[in-house]
Amino acid sequence: CKPKSSIAMEAQFEEASKLASSGDNAGLKGISQDQQKKLYGWFKQVNVGDCNVDKPGMLDFTGKAKWEAWNALKGTSKEDAMKAYVDAINEWKS
């Protein structure tokens, strides 16, 4: 059985990820690529855990940037990544 705070954070994370993924980042217009990479890294850390794929080749600029954002969070707990994601969405939403 999960603690209530964990369930509440999961619900907040679900709402935040819906906002971030809704058509053209509907509620997040104007966030930078750096902010997008941070969201990607936290999202992957929550849903997959530590980075478990090889680093993309040097010519795959997008894949490499995503990998670096995710890999930088190695060792971050699911709960900490969820909180960082929710806090960032709340701060950056328009």
Secondary structure, DSSP 8 states (H G I E B T S, - for coil): ---HHHHHHHHHHHHHHHHHHSGGGGGGTT--HHHHHHHHHHHHHHHT-S--S----TT-HHHHHHHHHHHTTTT--HHHHHHHHHHHHHHH--
